[in-house]
Amino acid sequence: MKVLITGSEGQLGKTLIKKKPTEIINKQITLIPLSKKELDLSNELSCKELIKKYNPDWVINCGAYTSVDMAESQKEIANAVNARGPYHLAKYLKEINGKFIQISTDFVFNGESNKAYEIDHPINPINAYGESKARAERYLTNKEYDFENIFIIRTSWVIGNIGKNFFLTMFKLISEKQTIKVVNDQIGCITSLDNLAKVCWEIIKLKEESVKIPNILHFSDSGICTWYDVARSIFELAAEKELILNEPKIDPVDSDYFNLPAKRPNFSLLNSQETYNLLQFTPTHWRKSLDILLDSLDDKFLNKLKTK
Ligand SMILES: NC(=O)c1ccc[n+]([C@@H]2O[C@H](COP(=O)([O-])OP(=O)(O)OC[C@H]3O[C@@H](n4cnc5c(N)ncnc54)[C@H](OP(=O)(O)O)[C@@H]3O)[C@@H](O)[C@H]2O)c1
């Protein structure tokens, strides 16, 4: 079974490669990891030619324009990559009966809810990045196009021990700075890359076993937190484990403090219960995910920070 991964040099792409099962229902998995240079989502011809060349059974679309703030001034490129890119993949995959996992985001919601977002809650993004991802969802679920075998996983606040993400950034800041300001008015939940990658592979397995999978799924770790809670917990757990020598002051601030170009939803917790049930997945509480991640940091990385 051939599984093509777009954006293979991003943090999810790399984690999917690391977590690849050797086989799914007795079928060997052949991975086709394609970087942005090899498959450019903003170029329809590139999507068409590579789908035709590799003829994959599945595509997991990890490629995306992920800079939330830059998207405000680069809406055209964000839409070309995040909205039309997945549409073109789905269009050419349909011709070969391929199946498709699209990774979407909590940022498709406007953040005005006060309870965890359900799958069928109307999407109504408040920033350009969210809009580009919402457009992809609209294309992929548009009855007119009649796409089959499309699975959209909405996830939130993705972190891990590779790539550019809040966990690694905060760990470095905590190791080096005296004072750190962290946003405390955005509520949601983190998602560990390892768990998200497991969910992608599990969806492929279940679908290949003919289990009915909904077209839209939510997945994050369990619990509820703000970015400030996450930062404090990284500090507390890292101190307990004696991974850091520094004792910074961590101050909670409102989002306005940083004056960033893109607005963020104040509340973007996803209700992932249906996914946990479907996959028989025991969710990891967000603090446990941080604990696991701290244990996974390698000596080379830690020593580099300690010696600064
Ligand atoms: N990170 C989060 O907190 C988060 C939250 C919710 C949902 N998601 C979604 O999760 C998915 C995976 O994101 P990630 O966290 O792994 O992000 P990432 O680390 O930024 O990876 C995205 C990858 O896509 C590549 N890319 C950019 N433009 C492309 C193009 N035109 N064609 C093909 N590839 C392109 C990037 O290459 P360059 O780096 O060279 O530009 C990068 O390798 C994305 O769909 C994202 O929207 C992420």
Ligand as a Chemical Component Dictionary entry (heavy atoms), coordinates in Angstrom:
data_LIG
# 
_chem_comp.id                   LIG 
_chem_comp.type                 NON-POLYMER 
_chem_comp.pdbx_formal_charge   0 
_chem_comp.three_letter_code    LIG 
# 
loop_
_chem_comp_atom.comp_id 
_chem_comp_atom.atom_id 
_chem_comp_atom.alt_atom_id 
_chem_comp_atom.type_symbol 
_chem_comp_atom.charge 
_chem_comp_atom.model_Cartn_x 
_chem_comp_atom.model_Cartn_y 
_chem_comp_atom.model_Cartn_z 
_chem_comp_atom.pdbx_ordinal 
LIG N1  N1  N 0  1.273  23.397 14.255 1  
LIG C1  C1  C 0  0.069  23.544 14.807 2  
LIG O1  O1  O 0  -0.082 24.013 15.956 3  
LIG C2  C2  C 0  -1.149 23.100 14.051 4  
LIG C3  C3  C 0  -2.415 23.214 14.665 5  
LIG C4  C4  C 0  -3.529 22.786 13.948 6  
LIG C5  C5  C 0  -3.391 22.250 12.684 7  
LIG N2  N2  N 1  -2.164 22.187 12.114 8  
LIG C6  C6  C 0  -2.045 21.642 10.751 9  
LIG O2  O2  O 0  -1.236 20.480 10.818 10 
LIG C7  C7  C 0  -0.599 20.272 9.548  11 
LIG C8  C8  C 0  0.879  19.975 9.752  12 
LIG O3  O3  O 0  1.475  21.150 10.276 13 
LIG P1  P1  P 0  2.874  21.144 10.999 14 
LIG O4  O4  O 0  2.632  21.525 12.406 15 
LIG O5  O5  O -1 3.609  19.893 10.698 16 
LIG O6  O6  O 0  3.530  22.397 10.252 17 
LIG P2  P2  P 0  5.011  22.635 9.710  18 
LIG O7  O7  O 0  5.992  22.006 10.616 19 
LIG O8  O8  O 0  5.056  24.109 9.439  20 
LIG O9  O9  O 0  5.018  21.831 8.340  21 
LIG C9  C9  C 0  4.384  22.278 7.183  22 
LIG C10 C10 C 0  5.199  21.801 6.026  23 
LIG O10 O10 O 0  4.528  22.213 4.818  24 
LIG C11 C11 C 0  5.509  22.733 3.945  25 
LIG N3  N3  N 0  4.929  23.622 2.950  26 
LIG C12 C12 C 0  4.784  24.969 2.975  27 
LIG N4  N4  N 0  4.324  25.409 1.793  28 
LIG C13 C13 C 0  4.155  24.314 1.003  29 
LIG C14 C14 C 0  3.767  24.128 -0.337 30 
LIG N5  N5  N 0  3.463  25.168 -1.136 31 
LIG N6  N6  N 0  3.720  22.879 -0.841 32 
LIG C15 C15 C 0  4.073  21.812 -0.067 33 
LIG N7  N7  N 0  4.489  21.923 1.196  34 
LIG C16 C16 C 0  4.526  23.169 1.739  35 
LIG C17 C17 C 0  6.500  23.443 4.859  36 
LIG O11 O11 O 0  7.722  23.675 4.190  37 
LIG P3  P3  P 0  8.611  24.968 4.604  38 
LIG O12 O12 O 0  8.816  24.878 6.080  39 
LIG O13 O13 O 0  9.846  24.795 3.778  40 
LIG O14 O14 O 0  7.785  26.172 4.214  41 
LIG C18 C18 C 0  6.617  22.414 5.982  42 
LIG O15 O15 O 0  7.562  21.428 5.664  43 
LIG C19 C19 C 0  -0.899 21.523 8.721  44 
LIG O16 O16 O 0  -1.974 21.259 7.873  45 
LIG C20 C20 C 0  -1.337 22.538 9.756  46 
LIG O17 O17 O 0  -2.203 23.504 9.201  47 
LIG C21 C21 C 0  -1.023 22.575 12.767 48 
# 
loop_
_chem_comp_bond.comp_id 
_chem_comp_bond.atom_id_1 
_chem_comp_bond.atom_id_2 
_chem_comp_bond.value_order 
_chem_comp_bond.pdbx_ordinal 
LIG N1  C1  SING 1  
LIG C1  O1  DOUB 2  
LIG C1  C2  SING 3  
LIG C2  C3  SING 4  
LIG C2  C21 DOUB 5  
LIG C3  C4  DOUB 6  
LIG C4  C5  SING 7  
LIG C5  N2  DOUB 8  
LIG N2  C6  SING 9  
LIG N2  C21 SING 10 
LIG C6  O2  SING 11 
LIG C6  C20 SING 12 
LIG O2  C7  SING 13 
LIG C7  C8  SING 14 
LIG C7  C19 SING 15 
LIG C8  O3  SING 16 
LIG O3  P1  SING 17 
LIG P1  O4  DOUB 18 
LIG P1  O5  SING 19 
LIG P1  O6  SING 20 
LIG O6  P2  SING 21 
LIG P2  O7  DOUB 22 
LIG P2  O8  SING 23 
LIG P2  O9  SING 24 
LIG O9  C9  SING 25 
LIG C9  C10 SING 26 
LIG C10 O10 SING 27 
LIG C10 C18 SING 28 
LIG O10 C11 SING 29 
LIG C11 N3  SING 30 
LIG C11 C17 SING 31 
LIG N3  C12 SING 32 
LIG N3  C16 SING 33 
LIG C12 N4  DOUB 34 
LIG N4  C13 SING 35 
LIG C13 C14 SING 36 
LIG C13 C16 DOUB 37 
LIG C14 N5  SING 38 
LIG C14 N6  DOUB 39 
LIG N6  C15 SING 40 
LIG C15 N7  DOUB 41 
LIG N7  C16 SING 42 
LIG C17 O11 SING 43 
LIG C17 C18 SING 44 
LIG O11 P3  SING 45 
LIG P3  O12 DOUB 46 
LIG P3  O13 SING 47 
LIG P3  O14 SING 48 
LIG C18 O15 SING 49 
LIG C19 O16 SING 50 
LIG C19 C20 SING 51 
LIG C20 O17 SING 52 
# 
